[in-house]
Amino acid sequence: MSNSIDRFIIRKLNSCQEEHTKEHLLELFMIRIEMAERTEELMTRRKSVFTFGYVS
């Protein structure tokens, strides 16, 4: 996950006065977190496949 984009979203969330925009920023941030979690899970699975020798 790109830290600069995350920092930008967090800054905007902290300073945003418009409720509708704030909701969208929060939704975007949650999507980014979910994507990062899925990527991390995938990388963990991939690592375990190579660690246990399932792939030669």
trRosetta pair geometry for C-beta under 8 A, 3 or more apart (Angstrom, degrees):
i j d omega theta_ij theta_ji phi_ij phi_ji
1 5 7.7 -116 171 63 78 110
1 6 6.2 57 145 -47 114 127
1 32 5.8 98 -140 171 121 99
1 33 7.8 17 -99 -94 158 38
1 35 7.1 127 -90 90 100 99
1 36 4.2 -28 -43 -87 125 123
1 39 7.8 170 -44 42 80 144
2 5 4.3 62 91 12 113 110
2 6 6.7 171 93 -12 59 86
3 6 5.5 -58 -147 40 36 113
3 7 6.1 37 156 -21 70 104
4 7 5.7 -50 -145 36 31 111
4 8 6.4 37 152 -22 62 105
5 8 5.5 -52 -151 34 33 115
5 9 6.5 32 152 -18 66 103
5 32 7.3 -165 112 -123 118 152
6 9 5.8 -53 -148 35 32 110
6 10 6.3 30 154 -17 65 107
6 29 7.2 93 -136 -131 74 91
6 32 6.5 -173 -91 129 91 151
7 10 5.7 -56 -146 39 31 111
7 11 6.2 35 155 -21 66 105
8 11 5.8 -54 -148 35 28 111
8 12 6.4 24 155 -15 63 108
9 12 5.8 -58 -149 40 30 109
9 13 6.2 35 152 -23 65 106
9 25 5.6 165 -161 -170 87 96
9 28 6.2 -144 -128 98 135 114
9 29 5.0 162 142 -79 143 101
9 32 7.5 177 7 12 165 152
10 13 5.5 -51 -146 34 32 114
10 14 6.4 30 156 -19 64 106
10 29 7.4 97 -67 -111 67 139
11 14 5.9 -60 -152 36 29 110
11 15 6.3 1 160 2 66 114
12 15 6.2 -71 -141 50 29 94
12 16 5.6 44 161 -48 69 108
12 25 5.5 -149 104 -127 114 150
13 16 5.9 -42 -132 13 23 118
13 22 6.3 95 -138 -143 67 81
13 25 5.0 -168 -79 121 84 135
13 26 6.5 99 -118 -70 123 75
13 29 7.1 -11 -54 -32 141 148
16 21 5.4 -142 -161 100 131 111
16 22 4.5 168 105 -79 134 88
16 25 6.4 177 -24 10 161 151
18 21 4.0 56 90 17 114 113
18 22 6.4 174 89 -17 57 86
19 22 5.5 -55 -145 36 31 115
19 23 6.5 36 155 -23 65 101
20 23 5.8 -51 -154 29 30 112
20 24 6.8 26 150 -14 62 105
21 24 5.7 -57 -152 38 35 111
21 25 6.3 35 151 -19 68 105
22 25 5.7 -53 -146 37 31 112
22 26 6.3 32 154 -19 64 107
23 26 5.8 -57 -149 37 29 111
23 27 6.3 30 152 -20 64 106
24 27 5.6 -51 -146 36 32 113
24 28 6.3 36 153 -20 64 105
25 28 5.6 -52 -148 36 31 113
25 29 6.4 32 153 -19 64 105
26 29 5.6 -53 -148 35 32 112
26 30 6.4 33 153 -19 65 105
27 30 5.7 -54 -148 36 31 112
27 31 6.5 35 152 -21 64 104
28 31 5.7 -53 -151 33 31 113
28 32 6.6 32 151 -19 64 105
29 32 5.6 -53 -151 35 34 113
29 33 6.5 36 150 -20 65 103
30 33 5.6 -50 -149 34 34 113
30 34 6.4 35 153 -18 65 104
31 34 5.7 -54 -149 37 31 111
31 35 6.3 33 153 -19 65 106
32 35 5.7 -53 -147 36 31 112
32 36 6.4 32 154 -19 64 106
33 36 5.7 -56 -150 36 31 111
33 37 6.4 32 152 -20 65 105
34 37 5.7 -53 -148 34 32 112
34 38 6.4 31 155 -17 65 105
35 38 5.8 -55 -149 37 31 110
35 39 6.3 32 153 -19 65 107
36 39 5.7 -54 -146 37 31 113
36 40 6.3 33 154 -20 65 106
37 40 5.7 -55 -148 36 30 111
37 41 6.3 31 153 -19 64 106
38 41 5.7 -54 -147 36 31 112
38 42 6.3 33 154 -20 65 106
39 42 5.7 -54 -149 36 30 113
39 43 6.3 28 154 -17 65 106
40 43 5.8 -55 -147 37 30 110
40 44 6.4 33 153 -21 64 106
41 44 5.7 -54 -150 34 31 113
41 45 6.5 31 153 -18 64 104
42 45 5.8 -54 -150 36 31 111
42 46 6.2 31 153 -19 66 107
43 46 5.5 -51 -144 37 33 113
43 47 6.2 37 154 -22 65 105
44 47 5.7 -53 -147 35 29 112
44 48 6.4 27 154 -18 63 106
45 48 5.8 -58 -149 36 30 108
45 49 6.5 36 152 -25 65 102
46 49 5.7 -50 -153 27 33 114
46 50 6.9 21 154 -8 64 105
47 50 6.1 -63 -155 41 32 104
47 51 6.0 33 151 -24 69 112
48 51 5.3 -52 -136 38 34 115
48 52 6.1 17 169 -5 68 110
49 52 6.8 -68 -145 45 20 95
49 54 4.7 -77 -161 53 73 122
49 55 5.5 46 147 -9 103 111
50 53 7.7 38 -178 -73 32 30
50 54 7.6 -78 -68 43 24 81
50 55 5.9 -41 -94 50 63 112
53 56 7.0 30 -172 -80 77 75
